[in-house]
Structure formats: C-alpha cells, structure tokens
Amino acid sequence: MNIQRAQVVSMSPADAVINEFRFVEKTATGIQETSHDTDTVIGVSQSTNATGECVPVCISGIVKVRAAEAITRGQLLGPGANGKATVVATGKTGTGVALSAASAEDELVIVYFSPNVTGALSA
C-alpha cells in the first residue's frame, strides 16, 4: 500500500552518494545528506543517487524516512547522522512528526515532514 502523499521536486545534483529516504540539506554546489541536528533540512531524498545525479526530493508532506534510533509514534523528529531521523529534544524545533514507530535503527518510519515543526502528536 502506497501511503506517501508529498510534494516531490527534482533538486540540485548530489555532492556525494545520497541514499533513499534521508534528510538532505543544500550546499554551495548541490545537496547532501544531513550530518547532525543543526543542519537545515530542505527535504527527504526519494531515491538513491550517485554523485552528480539530480536527486528527487520531497519538500513537504507524508514521507518515509530512515530511522537513526527507536522512534515512537507522535515524537518530534529532526536530522541526524547520515540523514537519518532522530528524536528532537523537548523545546527544540524539528522537521517532522512520526506517524508510525520504528523499533530500531535503519527501519523506515512514516513522517509528516514540514520544516520548523515545534510540537509533537499526543499518543
């Protein structure tokens, strides 16, 4: 069942290999996977792309994101290492809210993605 409902646009070329379902950020020459929680996320990659390839990126909506850790439905998420979703600390601004759970790293979680999200869903 396809549950993705998102706005996807092709963006700049990949600065390095970008994996599918990762948070990405803009660079001076293209885009790359985020590397830590202070990165400014522009979207979520929708395919794996080699260096120099144009990357389709979701810029808003409901998308799949690869988890960096166990995630509970309703938690506020943000970027972590390798573009994976990580839980955002209380009081911080995130980039999405988990609509599904992930029990471990590398599982896919369904996320309502929208830059600058400040709240979480109630369970």
Solvent accessible surface area in square Angstrom, and as a share of the most:
residue,aa,sasa,rsa
1,M,220,0.98
2,N,113,0.58
3,I,64,0.32
4,Q,40,0.18
5,R,160,0.58
6,A,42,0.32
7,Q,102,0.45
8,V,74,0.42
9,V,50,0.29
10,S,83,0.53
11,M,55,0.24
12,S,26,0.17
13,P,60,0.38
14,A,3,0.02
15,D,51,0.27
16,A,54,0.42
17,V,87,0.50
18,I,1,0.00
19,N,53,0.27
20,E,66,0.30
21,F,21,0.09
22,R,28,0.10
23,F,0,0.00
24,V,0,0.00
25,E,21,0.10
26,K,107,0.45
27,T,36,0.21
28,A,111,0.86
29,T,105,0.61
30,G,0,0.00
31,I,0,0.00
32,Q,67,0.30
33,E,29,0.13
34,T,1,0.01
35,S,60,0.39
36,H,94,0.42
37,D,105,0.55
38,T,107,0.62
39,D,23,0.12
40,T,107,0.62
41,V,8,0.05
42,I,42,0.21
43,G,0,0.00
44,V,0,0.00
45,S,0,0.00
46,Q,32,0.14
47,S,34,0.22
48,T,82,0.48
49,N,16,0.08
50,A,50,0.39
51,T,88,0.51
52,G,51,0.49
53,E,82,0.37
54,C,73,0.44
55,V,0,0.00
56,P,37,0.23
57,V,0,0.00
58,C,0,0.00
59,I,57,0.29
60,S,41,0.27
61,G,15,0.14
62,I,52,0.26
63,V,0,0.00
64,K,59,0.25
65,V,0,0.00
66,R,60,0.22
67,A,0,0.00
68,A,30,0.23
69,E,65,0.29
70,A,63,0.49
71,I,4,0.02
72,T,81,0.47
73,R,115,0.42
74,G,3,0.03
75,Q,59,0.26
76,L,18,0.09
77,L,0,0.00
78,G,1,0.01
79,P,7,0.04
80,G,8,0.08
81,A,61,0.48
82,N,89,0.46
83,G,0,0.00
84,K,19,0.08
85,A,0,0.00
86,T,31,0.18
87,V,52,0.30
88,V,25,0.14
89,A,65,0.50
90,T,145,0.84
91,G,82,0.79
92,K,124,0.53
93,T,75,0.44
94,G,2,0.02
95,T,14,0.08
96,G,0,0.00
97,V,11,0.07
98,A,0,0.00
99,L,60,0.30
100,S,34,0.22
101,A,65,0.51
102,A,3,0.02
103,S,89,0.58
104,A,48,0.37
105,E,94,0.42
106,D,68,0.35
107,E,68,0.30
108,L,65,0.33
109,V,0,0.00
110,I,28,0.14
111,V,0,0.00
112,Y,101,0.38
113,F,0,0.00
114,S,30,0.19
115,P,58,0.36
116,N,117,0.60
117,V,24,0.14
118,T,104,0.61
119,G,42,0.40
120,A,65,0.51
121,L,76,0.38
122,S,101,0.65
123,A,129,1.00
